[in-house]
């Protein structure tokens, strides 16, 4: 199982970035995928998640209306489009695979739901 986040970088406040999570070694369409972030000196937090088929999504309050999660199971990739970025969005962003195969229901971002984690990608938002 491998997950690799990419697409991070330096952007000015108000700008946009689109992160990608490339996956391999498992059937992506069997699993909920989550995005998480860890800011300097802070604990890792859940940002967003998406159900197996993409019909259900979850966003933490601080990113609602600004971030959009999506997936292309045919390309084995999950995306996180981030708009109207703020300095407080600065963090290393990670994607992770649900610990439960074929989970039903609205996906969440409790970290104990997730078993496999990729390397992160750094997002820096300057003011």
Secondary structure, DSSP 8 states (H G I E B T S, - for coil): -EEEEE--EEEETT--EEEEEEEESS-GGGS-EEEEEE-TTS--EEEEEE-TTSS-EEE-GGGTTTEEEEEEGGGTEEEEEE-S--GGG-EEEEEEEESSTT--S-----GGGEEEE-B-EEEEEE-
